[in-house]
């Protein structure tokens, strides 16, 4: 499956949809896109909406690609406590997947 960065960014905006099924489906697609979605998800770590930041960190952890590691580590210095917790979990998942 190929998607443009613009299409991926539109999906990321849907991570805060009111409908749980929409949010879950979007998360599944972003995970399946794997490396394609990493750049836009890293950008979303600095999104103006903290909920999108949290979802982006969670999905990066589920993808588990070490390309996101430095950006996640940098993200430990900002955001609310829930975001930082999610970032910490994502880092742990990535490190565990890439010993």
Secondary structure, DSSP 8 states (H G I E B T S, - for coil): ----HHHHHHHHHGGG-S-HHHHHHHHHHHHHHTHHHHHHHHHHTT-SSHHHHHHHHHHHHHH--GGGHHHHHHHTTSS-HHHHHHHHHHHHHHHHH--
